Structures are given as C-alpha cells and as structure tokens.
C-alpha cells in the first residue's frame, strides 16, 4: 500500500495506531477514484508554472520522502522567487509524522 511510502519505518513501528487510521482511509476510498487521483498527480507536469508564483512560499520537504523526493522540493525552491525550504526527518506526510515541528514551521512562516 502507498501508506508504506508516507511514513518512515521508525514512525510505522512507533505509531501503528496512526498507520492503521491512514490505511483505513485509503481502503475506504473507491479503487477507481484512488487510481484516478494517482494518475492525475502522475500526469500533471506543472514545473514550468512554478516560476509564476509571486507569493511568499514555504516548502517543507521530508528527508526520507520517496513520493516527492527532496530534489523535487529543491527544484521548486530554486524556481520560486524568495521561496524558503525546510527539511524534516520524515517521509511524505511530515504534517502527521512530525506534527509539532511542521506546525511550528508553518506558524513561523505565516507570522512573517
């Protein structure tokens, strides 16, 4: 399941309750809808549009994210004028895996 890519091995060992909740969310989604959403994400190539962003931008990357590798976040940071990138020791769902750290980054960014 995709859930294995969303969280680090350590988090999956330490928080099976959270993993079960996310697995249940994925399993409750109609298969055609999930496949369609994955295909839309796969096929959407918006890289050329990144440079059009003119608003303050915070990019939070997970160092162990296999779904959106760090190189993808660096690509965005380098093309969005003034973008700031922060790295967390997480996989894909850093807002879940390290909620306090993620929220602190976001709150600080929003207060700037």
N, C-alpha and C positions, 0 to 999 in steps of 0.2 A: 504494500500500500504506500501511497505517497506520504503518509504520516511519518514513515521512517526517515524521509528526507527533511522533514520540517523541524526535527529536534535532534540535538546531539545525543550520542549514545549515553553519556552521563545523565542527561536530563531524563531520557527514557527509563533508565534504571531507577533514578531517584523519585520520579513523579509518574508512576503508572496510572494514577487516577486521572491526570491531565491527558495522558496519551489515550486512555480509554474513552474519554469525553470527545476528543478530536476524531478518533476512529469512528465513534458512533455518528458524529456529524457527517463524515464522509460517506459512511454506509447508508445513511438515511437519504442521501441525495440520489435522485434517479440517475442511473448509469448514463443514459443518453445526454442528460444535462451536464454531468461531470465531464464526460468526454468532449462535449461541445465547448465547454469553458476552457478545457485544456488546449483544444485545437485553436481556439481564438487567441489565447495567450501565445501559443507557439507561432502562429501565423502573423501576428501583429508586429510589424517592424517599425517602430516609431523613433528609432535612433536619430534620424535626420531632423526630427522635431524638437529634440532636447535643447538645441541652441536657441529656440524661440522663447523659452521660459525666461521671464524677466522679474520674477518674484523671488524673494528670499527662499532658499531651498536647503533643507536638511536631508541628507541621505544617510540612513542607518543601515550598515552592512553587517551581516553575520560572518565572522571569520570562517566558519565551517559550513556555510550555506552552499549546497550543491545545486539547488534550484535556481538561484540567482547568484552566481559566483562573484567574488569581490571585484574581479576585473570588470564586470558589468556596472557595478556601483562606481568604480573609478572612471569608467567611460562617461557616465552621467556627470560626475563631479567635474571632469575636465571640460565638458561642453556646456554646462550651465554656468553662466557668469556669476561669480560670487558664491557658488554652492559650497556648502560645508559637508564633509563626510566624517562620520563617526563609526567606529568599529566596535562590535560587541562579540564576546566569546560565545556565539550561538550558532544555530543553523538558520533555517528560513524564518521561523516565527519568533524573532527576537522580542517582540512585544509581549509574548506569552512566556518564553523561556527565561527572560531576564526583565520582567515587567518593571521593577523598580528602577533599574538603570535606564531602560528605554524611556520610561515616563519622565525621569529627571532630565534626560537629553531633550526630550520634546518640550517640556515645560520651560527649560532654559532658552531653547530656541524661540519659542513663542513669546517669551518675555523680552527678548532682544529688540 
